[in-house]
Amino acid sequence: MPQRETAERLLLVDTVGRWFHLDQPVLIGRGQIYWIDRTTSELCVDRGDGRVTRTAGEMCR
């Protein structure tokens, strides 16, 4: 299972960790949970209302 993080504050991210780069920036709200789905190369964000958004990206080294 992918490691899931909880946003402690409002975040605007274009890179997650050191290696995952998004095709476009994403807003993650305070308290929302996010993780990288490596099988689909997407950032997943649990918005807390039963909805999970997915944004394309890629691993870069």
SULPE-V813431 format. One record per backbone hydrogen bond with DSSP energy under -1.0 kcal/mol. NH is the residue of the N-H (numbers start at 1). CO is the residue of the C=O. E is the energy in kcal/mol with one decimal. If there is no record, write none. Layout:
NH,CO,E / NH,CO,E
This chain:
5,34,-2.7 / 7,32,-2.8 / 11,28,-2.9 / 13,26,-2.7 / 16,20,-2.9 / 20,16,-1.8 / 21,58,-2.8 / 22,14,-2.7 / 23,56,-2.3 / 26,13,-2.3 / 28,11,-2.9 / 31,7,-3.4 / 32,29,-2.1 / 33,46,-1.2 / 34,5,-2.7 / 35,44,-2.1 / 37,42,-3.1 / 41,37,-1.2 / 42,37,-1.6 / 43,55,-2.9 / 44,35,-3.2 / 45,53,-2.4 / 46,33,-3.3 / 47,51,-2.7 / 53,45,-2.4 / 55,43,-2.0 / 57,41,-2.1 / 58,21,-2.3 / 60,19,-3.2
